[in-house]
Amino acid sequence: MKRVYNFAAGPAVLPLPILEKAGSEIADFNHTGQSVMELTHRGSDFKGIVEKAEKLLRELLKIPDDYAVLFLQGGGSLQFSMIPINLAGVEQGEAKKSALYVDSGVWAAKALDEAKKYVNVKIAASSKDKNYTYIPALPAGIAAPEDVYLHICLNNTIVGTRWNTLPDTGAGTPLVADASSCILSEPLDITRFGALYAGAQKNIGPAGCTVVIIRKELTEHAPSWTPLMLRYDIHTKDKSLFNTPPCWCIYIISLVLEWIRDLGGLPAIEKINKEKAALLYNAIDNSKIFCSPVVKEARSLMNVPFVVRPELAADKDKIEKKFLAEAATAGLVNLSGHRLVGGLRASIYNAMPLEGVGALADFIGKFAV
Ligand SMILES: Cc1ncc(COP(=O)(O)O)c(C=O)c1O
């Protein structure tokens, strides 16, 4: 078997020991004589898996009891609808409520566009003027009493920026965050959030499951027209088993969480992630061919875009093509930037080993045109 270093933004690399363990149990999970993919979700074997995943997530992120932990479907994208419907939806004929959104990147913009169907979206701040290469400052006291929540994207996967300091929403306006590309990459104070959500396929497991962590009180305001599958209160009451859940994904998630715990939890993961990011940014900053488009203080620890230096712009396409081809030959794959912004990008999630980042940093240092 030859494994490559996979820098994809998601679906992304998974820890090899987990793939091996899942492989060893593929046809016979826990002496049941069945695969996890064949287990009934109503049986005690699968309930054990989902309970283990929830317990580990609660331990790692120190999630208080007044928060629900949900394993849902529909990706990060369905949360762009579920958040406004459940938190600020109104009955038919009633005037829309308002919610604040920070426009800090492509996914943040998609979230606010979708929310417009259900709430009056107020843009609290935007970094669109400079292609989202920084995190915009929020004016003090931005949240008015009528704003039901403030939504941010904690780590902007495509442009490679992240919030280093959480915005202060003031009393009464919960902070809601899309944490799809940074969840579990470092410790996070959950009590600062009313809700956060993350598609699993970057830092938690395979595609097909979305983790939602939400203060239980906020699950109780869905308007009566809300489809049952989109109601947080229903999923909370049924402990993520309202309908058939993504069983296999939740099983892999439980193994990933166990792996993080055994590495020393989130403080240990954060230390490794900072080391990896420093190694890569250092290689980019020292390169004569590439540079980082992002302001230093907002650089993501997880998604690292890099572009051909302006003085070489005339040969940009040729250089990128050569880089991608030679990198792939060296076993460094999926380094294209997102199709909307182009350029190059390395996603270095928890499961990307330090050696992989080291190999990429060396490759960037030696790459010649
Ligand atoms: C920050 C962020 N939010 C949301 C999404 C959309 O997630 P999904 O494809 O699971 O709907 C992505 C996908 O890459 C993302 O990076």
The ligand as an SDF file (V2000), in Angstrom:
LIG
                    3D

 16 16  0  0  0  0  0  0  0  0999 V2000
  -16.7350   26.7240    6.4170 C   0  0  0  0  0  0  0  0  0  0  0  0
  -17.6390   25.8460    5.5890 C   0  0  0  0  0  0  0  0  0  0  0  0
  -18.9640   25.9050    5.8000 N   0  0  0  0  0  0  0  0  0  0  0  0
  -19.8140   25.1510    5.0910 C   0  0  0  0  0  0  0  0  0  0  0  0
  -19.3600   24.3060    4.1090 C   0  0  0  0  0  0  0  0  0  0  0  0
  -20.3460   23.4870    3.3290 C   0  0  0  0  0  0  0  0  0  0  0  0
  -20.3410   22.2170    3.8260 O   0  0  0  0  0  0  0  0  0  0  0  0
  -21.1290   20.9990    3.1330 P   0  0  0  0  0  0  0  0  0  0  0  0
  -20.4760   20.7310    1.8390 O   0  0  0  0  0  0  0  0  0  0  0  0
  -20.9740   19.9210    4.1610 O   0  0  0  0  0  0  0  0  0  0  0  0
  -22.5380   21.4310    2.9920 O   0  0  0  0  0  0  0  0  0  0  0  0
  -18.0010   24.1970    3.8620 C   0  0  0  0  0  0  0  0  0  0  0  0
  -17.4840   23.2600    2.8390 C   0  0  0  0  0  0  0  0  0  0  0  0
  -16.3410   23.1760    2.5070 O   0  0  0  0  0  0  0  0  0  0  0  0
  -17.1130   24.9870    4.6220 C   0  0  0  0  0  0  0  0  0  0  0  0
  -15.7830   24.9370    4.4190 O   0  0  0  0  0  0  0  0  0  0  0  0
  1  2  1  0
  2  3  1  0
  2 15  2  0
  3  4  2  0
  4  5  1  0
  5  6  1  0
  5 12  2  0
  6  7  1  0
  7  8  1  0
  8  9  2  0
  8 10  1  0
  8 11  1  0
 12 13  1  0
 12 15  1  0
 13 14  2  0
 15 16  1  0
M  END
$$$$
